[in-house]
Amino acid sequence: LYIDMFNGMGSNAVPLAVTELFSALETRAVDGQENPFTVVFAQKFYDVQRYLSTTGHAYDALVLLAAKTFWDKLSEADRQAVQE
């Protein structure tokens, strides 16, 4: 999906393992990457990538799941806080 999306916007997107990305950016085998800030920070991509754009081009929903046995043990106030 992401490869098709970026190619549709005119890029030449290629899949690459995150473990290979630092050296690919460093050697200019690739000229950009798309990852969450947490990955950019953890992998230190800022050492080999001069610019970072926050484009809002994708939305990844966060799903919060809980076992019914856990949920049923919560107070009504706690369940309401989680739902809000």
N, C-alpha and C positions, 0 to 999 in steps of 0.2 A: 504494500500500500504506500509506504513512504517513498520507495524508489520511484514508483509510478507518479506520485505527487510531485516530486522534485524534477523528474524528467519532463513532466507536463508543464513545469514552470521554466523550462529551457536549460536545465543543468544536465550534466552527464553523471548521474548518481550511480555509485557502485557500492555494493555491500562490502564491509570490511570489519573484521573482528576488532573489538576495542583494544585488544592486546597488541595489535599491529598498527593502530592509528597514530600513536605518538611518533614513531619513526617515519610513517608515511607523510605526516604533516611536516616533520623536520626536514625530510629530503625533497619535499614539494611533489611527491608522487600524487598526493591529493592536496587540494587548496582550500578545503573547508570540511566541516563536520557538523552534524546535528545531534546534540545530546543535551540532557538536562544539566543544569548548573552543577549538581552534585557530582556528575561524572567528569565534567570539565575540571572541577577542583580536585577530585580524587586522583585523576590521571595526569594532573599538571599540564593539561593541554595549553594553558596560558603561557607556558615557556616556549612553545613553538607556533603559537597562533597569535597574531598581533591584534586582531579585532574580534569582537563578539557582538552579534546583533540579536536583539530580542524582538522577534517578528510577530509572535502570536499566530504563527501559521498552522498550528495543530493544537488540538485539545485532547488530552488524555484524561478520561474520567477516573476518579479514585473510588473504588468500591470498598466499603467497610462491611465485613462479615463477622458474625458472632454466632456461636452455637446457641441453640434454643435454651439449653440448660444454663449457660452463662447469662443470657438475656433475661431469663425468668428470675434469676437471683438479684438482678439490679432493682433498685428502688424505682418507683414511678418517676421521681425527679431526675434520677440518673438516666433513665431511658429517654426522657424528654430532652435532656441536655445533649445526648448523643445524636438524637434525631435532628435537633436544630443545627 
